[in-house]
């Protein structure tokens, strides 16, 4: 349709005065303005051509859609098509019981329920829905809090099932001590002695170690038992009696200087091996007169794997008659070195790192079990060394290690050195019996895997499940009952 001259002039005049329509203009009698109509981005005002005509009586505004759909660009056509396809299909309204739907038989899944569109009277509505089975929650191996370090564990985890298990141990308490002893001997005989560790051994000029076995042989026995686990790179061992203790302090300082050891452990602390208090909280420089030297202390002392061992050697007859002096004490202290060596690479102070996460009962229970099994030449010798310790070991408050279920269970906790110092010594009794039971179940060296996993970043509870295949929450009550029954069986009282 052609425009008259008047219509063209009016059209141009309007374009000059009003380049766009007002947003309150109406389209096909609706209350929706052009600006709001074009807001989805589907149409453009340029797609329309407006024709104005003059009438003698009035102005008539006629809106004519002239360019039709061919004026839409190809891209706009695609957008329009996509918008149409995105519209909800019949029957696909949000499903809710009793709400109208549009196609009989249509289904919809919402919030773990499947709804079906059904005919109810003359209407189509969603039914009440059928609950769907929830997918099983996936389980996974616990992950450490940080990237695992390359800390070796030479045994297969979880440990293989043997004669004694958590399922049958309460019915076989009488057998636990012997099976644990035999497992320890088997571990020792199977392993090979590691090589390459640098050692310095100083013995005071008037100090005479107890027994015929050399100090090197005793340490080598412990090294072989824990073969495959992290061990110290170098060690310095100092043996002294009361008379030689001042000379041991001089030798210690010289060794520290020669080996460029920067860890500040004053030589005066060696005096504690000749005093009654050498445990947690022992003084740095006691002025108390020295007694017969009978204590020992050991561990890794720096981040590169240097370890020290201080050994008080008795001169009095009763001290020298103690069979614990026939190799057990060195095995016990070297095991402390291995415990702390698991944490090499995790801290500048591996000993402190171990003590901060490992339960108190295993800190002394593990070395004591290893010492008494490896230093005993027979099962009967093991019982003679084990039983008096289990029965008589007292804490700082002179309370004997507990034998009742409530007391044993309370001590057999995840409490660490920070809060267990008053009952720390019970580890030599209650802790030793707990490690004995675990060794009967998992093998002689299985408990060291717990510390290796802790050093990798796992919690003790996570590590326990990974080693023994049972949670600590399930195992702890069983271990507590085993220890209580240990005091009742013939092997403890024979």
C-alpha positions in Angstrom: 0.0 0.0 0.0 1.4 3.4 -1.0 1.4 6.4 1.3 0.0 9.8 0.2 2.3 12.8 0.3 0.6 14.1 3.5 1.0 10.8 5.2 4.8 10.7 4.3 5.3 14.3 5.5 3.5 13.5 8.8 5.5 10.4 9.3 8.8 12.2 8.9 7.7 15.0 11.2 6.8 12.5 13.9 10.1 10.7 13.5 12.0 14.0 14.0 9.9 15.0 17.0 9.6 11.6 18.6 12.3 9.1 17.7 10.6 6.3 19.7 7.1 5.5 21.0 6.3 6.2 24.6 6.5 3.3 26.9 2.8 3.7 27.8 1.6 3.2 24.2 -0.8 0.3 23.9 -0.7 -2.7 21.6 -3.9 -4.5 20.5 -5.9 -3.1 23.4 -3.6 -4.6 26.1 -2.0 -2.7 28.9 1.5 -3.9 28.0 3.7 -1.1 26.6 6.0 -1.6 23.7 9.1 -1.2 25.8 8.0 -4.0 28.2 6.8 -6.1 25.2 10.2 -6.0 23.6 12.1 -6.6 26.9 12.5 -10.4 26.3 14.6 -9.4 23.3 12.4 -11.2 20.8 11.0 -8.2 18.9 12.5 -4.9 17.8 10.6 -1.6 17.1 12.4 -1.6 13.7 10.4 -4.6 12.7 7.3 -2.4 12.5 6.3 0.2 10.0 3.7 2.7 11.1 1.2 4.4 8.8 -0.6 7.5 9.8 -3.6 8.9 7.9 -5.4 12.2 8.2 -9.1 12.4 8.4 -11.1 15.7 8.0 -12.8 15.1 11.4 -9.9 13.6 13.4 -6.5 12.0 13.4 -6.5 8.3 13.1 -3.6 6.3 14.2 -3.5 2.9 12.5 -0.9 0.4 13.5 -0.2 -2.0 10.7 2.1 -4.9 10.9 3.6 -4.7 7.3 6.9 -6.4 7.3 5.5 -9.6 9.0 7.9 -12.4 10.0 10.2 -11.9 7.1 11.6 -8.7 8.7 12.9 -10.8 11.7 16.5 -11.6 11.3 17.6 -15.2 11.2 19.1 -15.1 14.7 15.8 -13.7 16.1 13.9 -16.5 14.5 16.2 -19.0 16.2 15.7 -17.3 19.5 12.0 -17.3 19.1 12.0 -21.0 18.2 14.1 -21.9 21.2 11.8 -19.9 23.5 8.8 -21.8 22.2 10.6 -25.2 22.6 11.4 -24.2 26.2 7.8 -23.8 27.2 6.5 -26.5 29.5 4.8 -29.4 27.8 1.3 -30.5 28.5 1.1 -32.6 31.6 4.6 -31.4 32.8 3.3 -28.9 35.4 5.0 -29.0 38.8 3.8 -32.2 40.4 1.9 -32.0 43.7 -0.9 -34.2 44.8 -4.3 -32.9 43.7 -2.9 -30.2 41.4 -4.2 -30.0 37.9 -2.2 -31.7 35.2 -2.8 -31.8 31.4 -2.1 -35.3 30.1 -3.3 -38.6 31.5 -0.4 -40.9 32.2 2.2 -38.2 32.3 4.8 -38.7 35.1 7.0 -36.3 37.1 9.7 -37.0 39.7 10.0 -34.5 42.5 11.8 -34.8 46.0 12.4 -38.6 45.7 8.7 -39.3 44.7 7.2 -40.2 41.3 3.8 -38.6 40.5 1.4 -39.7 37.8 -1.3 -37.6 36.0 -4.7 -39.4 36.6 -8.3 -38.7 35.9 -10.3 -37.7 39.0 -14.0 -37.1 38.1 -13.9 -34.8 35.1 -10.4 -33.4 35.9 -6.9 -34.5 35.4 -4.8 -34.2 38.6 -1.5 -35.5 40.0 -1.9 -38.6 42.2 -0.3 -38.8 45.7 3.0 -40.0 44.4 5.1 -43.1 45.1 8.3 -42.7 47.2 11.5 -43.7 45.4 14.3 -45.6 47.0 17.1 -43.3 48.0 20.5 -44.1 46.4 23.0 -45.7 48.8 25.5 -43.3 50.4 28.9 -44.1 49.0 31.6 -45.1 51.4 35.2 -44.4 51.0 38.6 -44.9 52.8 39.2 -42.0 55.2 41.5 -39.4 53.7 44.3 -37.7 55.6 44.0 -34.0 56.5 47.0 -33.2 54.3 48.9 -34.9 51.5 50.2 -38.3 52.7 54.0 -38.4 53.3 56.0 -41.3 52.0 56.1 -43.1 55.4 56.6 -46.8 54.9 54.4 -49.5 56.3 55.9 -53.0 55.7 52.8 -55.0 56.5 49.6 -55.6 54.5 46.5 -53.6 55.8 44.1 -54.5 57.1 46.0 -57.2 58.9 45.2 -60.8 58.0 42.9 -62.8 60.2 44.7 -65.3 62.5 44.0 -67.6 65.3 42.8 -64.7 67.6 40.3 -62.1 66.2 38.2 -59.4 67.7 35.2 -61.8 67.2 36.7 -64.6 69.4 39.2 -63.0 71.7 36.9 -62.8 74.7 36.5 -66.6 74.5 40.3 -67.1 74.2 41.8 -64.8 76.7 43.9 -67.6 78.2 45.7 -67.9 74.8 46.3 -64.2 74.1 49.7 -63.8 75.8 51.2 -66.9 74.2 49.9 -66.1 70.7 51.2 -62.5 71.1 54.6 -63.8 72.2 54.8 -66.2 69.3 53.7 -63.5 66.8 56.5 -61.2 68.0 59.1 -64.0 67.7 57.8 -64.8 64.2 58.2 -61.1 63.2 61.7 -60.9 64.5 62.8 -64.2 62.8 61.3 -63.1 59.5 62.8 -59.6 59.3 66.3 -58.6 58.3 68.4 -56.1 60.2 68.5 -52.7 58.6 71.9 -51.2 57.7 73.4 -47.8 57.3 72.5 -46.2 60.6 75.4 -44.3 62.2 75.8 -45.0 65.9 77.9 -43.5 68.7 78.0 -45.4 72.0 79.6 -43.9 75.1 80.0 -45.9 78.3 81.3 -44.3 81.4 84.8 -45.3 82.6 83.5 -47.0 85.8 80.2 -48.1 84.3 79.6 -51.8 83.8 76.5 -52.7 81.8 74.5 -55.7 83.1 74.7 -59.0 81.2 77.0 -60.5 78.6 75.2 -59.1 75.5 76.9 -56.0 74.1 74.9 -52.8 73.7 75.3 -53.0 69.9 73.7 -56.5 69.9 70.7 -55.3 72.0 70.1 -52.3 69.7 70.4 -54.5 66.6 67.7 -56.8 68.0 65.3 -53.9 68.2 66.3 -52.6 64.8 65.5 -56.0 63.3 62.1 -56.3 65.0 60.9 -52.9 63.6 62.6 -53.4 60.2 60.7 -51.7 57.3 59.3 -48.9 59.4 61.1 -45.5 59.6 64.1 -45.6 62.0 66.6 -43.0 63.1 69.4 -42.0 60.7 72.0 -41.7 63.5 72.0 -42.4 67.2 74.0 -41.4 70.2 73.8 -43.7 73.2 75.2 -42.8 76.7 75.5 -45.3 79.5 76.5 -44.1 83.0 76.3 -44.9 86.6 76.1 -42.3 89.4 79.8 -41.7 89.6 80.1 -41.2 85.8 77.0 -39.0 85.4 79.0 -35.7 85.3 81.3 -37.2 82.7 78.3 -38.2 80.6 77.1 -34.6 80.6 80.5 -33.6 79.1 80.4 -36.4 76.5 76.8 -35.4 75.5 77.8 -31.8 74.9 80.8 -32.9 72.9 78.6 -35.2 70.8 76.1 -32.4 70.2 78.9 -30.1 69.0 80.7 -32.6 66.8 77.4 -33.6 65.1 76.1 -30.0 64.9 72.9 -30.8 66.7 71.0 -27.6 67.5 68.2 -29.1 69.6 68.4 -27.6 73.1 68.3 -30.5 75.5 70.6 -29.4 78.4 73.1 -32.0 79.7 71.8 -31.3 83.2 68.7 -33.3 82.3 70.8 -36.5 82.3 70.7 -36.2 86.1 67.1 -37.3 85.9 68.2 -40.9 85.0 69.6 -41.0 88.5 66.6 -39.5 90.3 63.1 -40.8 91.1 61.4 -38.5 88.6 62.5 -38.8 85.0 59.1 -38.9 83.4 56.9 -36.2 81.9 57.4 -32.9 83.9 60.9 -33.9 85.2 63.1 -30.9 86.1 65.7 -29.5 83.7 68.4 -29.0 86.3 67.5 -30.7 89.6 69.7 -30.0 92.6 68.6 -33.2 94.3 71.4 -35.5 95.3 71.9 -38.3 92.8 70.7 -41.8 93.6 71.5 -45.1 92.0 71.1 -44.5 88.2 68.3 -46.8 86.9 66.2 -44.8 84.5 66.4 -44.2 80.7 65.2 -41.8 78.1 65.3 -41.9 74.3 63.8 -40.5 71.1 64.4 -38.7 67.8 65.4 -35.2 68.7 65.5 -33.3 65.4 64.0 -33.2 61.9 66.7 -35.0 60.1 66.5 -38.3 62.2 69.1 -37.9 64.9 68.2 -39.9 68.0 69.6 -40.0 71.5 69.4 -42.5 74.3 70.4 -41.9 78.0 70.8 -45.0 80.1 71.4 -45.0 83.9 73.2 -48.2 84.9 72.7 -49.3 88.5 75.6 -50.3 90.8 73.5 -51.6 93.7 72.8 -55.3 93.8 69.0 -55.3 93.5 69.1 -53.0 90.5 71.6 -55.2 88.7 69.6 -58.3 89.5 66.6 -57.0 87.5 66.3 -59.1 84.4 65.0 -56.0 82.6 68.7 -55.0 82.4 69.5 -58.0 80.2 68.5 -56.2 77.0 64.9 -55.2 77.5 65.6 -51.7 78.5 67.6 -51.0 75.3 64.9 -52.5 73.2 62.3 -50.4 75.0 64.2 -47.2 74.4 65.0 -47.9 70.8 61.3 -48.5 70.2 60.7 -45.0 71.5 63.2 -43.9 68.8 61.2 -45.8 66.1 57.9 -44.3 67.4 59.1 -40.8 67.0 60.9 -41.6 63.7 57.5 -42.2 62.1 56.9 -38.5 62.3 60.1 -37.4 60.5 59.2 -34.9 57.9 56.0 -33.8 59.7 57.6 -31.5 62.3 60.8 -30.0 63.5 60.1 -31.9 66.7 59.1 -35.5 65.8 58.8 -36.5 69.4 56.4 -33.7 70.2 54.4 -34.5 67.1 54.0 -38.1 68.2 53.0 -37.3 71.8 50.4 -34.8 70.6 48.3 -37.3 68.7 49.1 -40.8 70.0 47.1 -42.1 73.0 49.1 -42.4 76.2 48.5 -46.1 76.7 50.3 -47.0 73.5 53.2 -44.6 74.1 54.7 -46.9 76.8 52.6 -50.0 76.2 54.2 -50.6 72.8 57.9 -50.3 73.8 57.2 -52.4 76.9 55.6 -55.3 75.0 58.4 -55.3 72.4 61.1 -55.2 75.1 59.7 -58.1 77.2 59.0 -60.4 74.3 62.3 -59.8 72.4 64.4 -60.0 75.5 62.8 -63.3 76.7 64.2 -66.6 75.5 61.0 -68.5 76.1 57.3 -67.9 76.7 57.7 -68.7 80.4 60.5 -66.1 80.7 58.1 -63.6 79.0 55.4 -64.3 81.7 57.9 -63.9 84.5 58.9 -60.5 83.1 55.3 -59.4 82.2 53.2 -60.4 85.2 54.9 -58.4 88.0 54.8 -55.3 85.8 51.1 -55.8 85.0 50.2 -56.3 88.7 52.3 -53.8 90.5 52.9 -50.8 88.2 51.7 -47.7 90.0 51.1 -44.1 88.8 52.6 -41.0 90.4 49.8 -41.0 92.9 50.8 -44.5 94.0 47.6 -46.0 92.6 48.1 -49.4 91.1 47.1 -49.8 87.4 43.3 -50.5 87.3 41.9 -54.1 87.0 38.2 -53.2 87.1 36.3 -52.7 83.8 35.4 -49.0 84.6 38.9 -48.1 85.4 40.5 -50.0 82.5 38.0 -48.5 80.1 38.6 -45.0 81.3 42.3 -45.3 80.9 42.1 -47.0 77.5 41.1 -43.7 75.8 42.4 -41.4 73.2 43.9 -39.1 75.8 47.3 -37.8 74.9 50.3 -36.7 77.0 49.0 -33.2 77.4 46.4 -34.5 79.9 47.4 -37.9 81.1 50.6 -37.3 83.0 49.2 -38.3 86.4 48.4 -41.8 85.1 51.1 -42.0 82.4 52.9 -44.9 84.1 49.9 -47.2 83.8 51.0 -47.5 80.1 53.6 -50.0 81.4 50.9 -52.3 82.6 47.4 -51.5 81.1 49.0 -50.2 77.9 51.3 -53.2 77.6 48.3 -55.7 77.9 46.4 -53.7 75.3 49.3 -53.9 72.9 49.7 -57.6 73.7 46.1 -58.2 72.7 46.5 -56.2 69.4 49.7 -58.1 68.6 47.8 -61.4 69.2 45.2 -60.3 66.6 47.3 -58.4 64.1 50.9 -59.5 64.5 53.9 -58.4 66.4 54.6 -55.1 64.6 51.0 -54.2 63.7 50.7 -51.5 66.4 53.6 -49.4 64.7 51.4 -49.1 61.6 49.0 -47.0 63.7 51.7 -44.4 64.4 52.9 -44.5 60.7 49.3 -43.7 59.6 49.0 -41.0 62.2 52.1 -39.5 60.8 50.5 -39.6 57.3 47.7 -37.4 58.6 45.1 -39.9 59.8 43.5 -39.7 63.2 44.1 -42.6 65.6 40.5 -43.8 65.1 40.9 -43.8 61.3 44.3 -45.5 61.5 42.8 -48.2 63.8 40.1 -49.1 61.4 42.6 -49.2 58.5 44.9 -51.6 60.4 42.5 -53.9 62.2 39.4 -53.7 60.1 37.2 -52.7 63.0 36.4 -49.2 64.4 38.1 -48.1 67.6 34.6 -47.5 69.1 33.8 -51.2 68.6 37.2 -52.5 69.6 37.8 -50.4 72.7 35.2 -52.1 74.9 36.5 -55.5 73.8 40.1 -54.7 74.6 39.0 -53.4 78.1 37.2 -56.7 78.8 40.2 -58.7 77.7 42.5 -56.8 80.1 40.1 -57.3 83.0 40.0 -61.0 82.2 43.8 -61.1 81.9 44.1 -60.7 85.6 41.9 -63.7 86.2 43.5 -66.3 84.0 46.2 -68.8 85.0 48.9 -67.3 82.8 48.8 -64.2 85.0 48.6 -66.0 88.3 50.6 -69.2 87.7 
